Each structure stands twice: as structure tokens, then as C-alpha cells.
Amino acid sequence: MVIRVILALLAGYLLGSINTSLVIGKFYKVDVRQHGSGNAGMTNTLRTLGKFPAMLVIVGDILKGILACVIGNIILSDTAELYDSIGLMIGGLGSILGHNWPVYFGFKGGKGVLTTFAVIMMMGPLIGLILLSIFILIVLITRYVSLGSMIAAVLFPAVAFLMGNEIIFIIFAGVIGFLVIVRHKSNIERLINGEESKLGAKKA
């Protein structure tokens, strides 16, 4: 059991480490970590390379989260007595860790929001849609993508609790939310200092 949990986590991590924004950036001979916010994610890809590369990042980051969950579920297919979605959870967590700290790119990755969203949708589609609605509302009001992401992340365990999920899922939600906040440390500082870039703002 323990070995298979490690395998599911490792498989998710290696898959998550395929950072889509950095892979796509290679075709443009641009490392997005050297531009804009310095983050290897969709928002910085949009600002640095444009809409089409950003769309590819969205697709890639979501797909790897889904695939990691599926692989984890296959590896841990007979653990329903513990928790029927443990495979999805472990594989998905691995993909988020891989995206944030990718072994292929010097452990310097993105913030994992899209991959996290894909994992949440695999775990609980209704919760995912509720958090997406909160994210969209915050971004529409403030135009801060980072703020929308963080508020949705903080509310993830609360929504999971209010919807009557088991304690293991609520703990998982708390861990995922914490990871999102940790990766947004620089954004929090810029928000406090009034220096955070707004969605749609022109590059300097």
C-alpha cells in the first residue's frame, strides 16, 4: 500500500513537472521566468507571449492534472475501503507539487492554479464550479488574477466542509489551499504595496 502511494505520488509529480509554459516558451525561444512577474504560468505567459500560447498552457496544465489523477486512481484502484478517491487525491497532489517545483526545470515552476483546478474538478466537480465562480467574480471586480486564485484557494476547505465531505477530503483541500497561498507570496507582497499587475494591463 505504502509503495503504491509513493508510486502514485511520484507518477503525478513527474507528469506535473512537465511545465507547459516553459515547454511552449522553448518554441518561442523565451523563458517566461525571465519576463513579467517571473512566474512560469498561464497569466505571465499571456503577458509575455500572447493569447495563443496562453491557451496552450491552459490546456496543458489542465490535462496533466487530469492524467495524474487517472494514473493515481489506477495505481490505487483497490483502496476504496480507505477512501474511494485516494488515488485521485495522491496523483493530483503529485502533479501540483511537480508543477510548482518541476524536477526538469530546476525546481522553479508556476503557482499551480490551473493544475489545482483540474484536480479539484476530478475530486468534486460541483466544488470546482463553485470555486471557479468565486474566482471569476473576484477577477471581474478587481482584475487581479492572483487575488481571485487565493480567495478561491482559501475557501476550498470551507466549501468542502459545508458540502459535507469526509475529513480526509477537507484536510486535502486545506493542503491544496495552503500550497496555492505559499506560491503566491510575491503576489501578496505586490498587492500590499499596490504593485500587482491587473489583468489586461499593458506591459511597461
Secondary structure, 3 states (H helix, E strand, C coil): CHHHHHHHHHHHHHHHCCCHHHHHHHHCCCCHHHCCCCCCCHHHHHHHHCHHHHHHHHHHHHHHHHHHHHHHHHHCCCCCCCCCCHHHHHHHHHHHHHHHCCHHHCCCCCCCHHHHHHHHHHHCHHHHHHHHHHHHHHHHHHCCHHHHHHHHHHHHHHHHHHCCCCHHHHHHHHHHHHHHHHHCHHHHHHHHHCCCCCCCCCCC
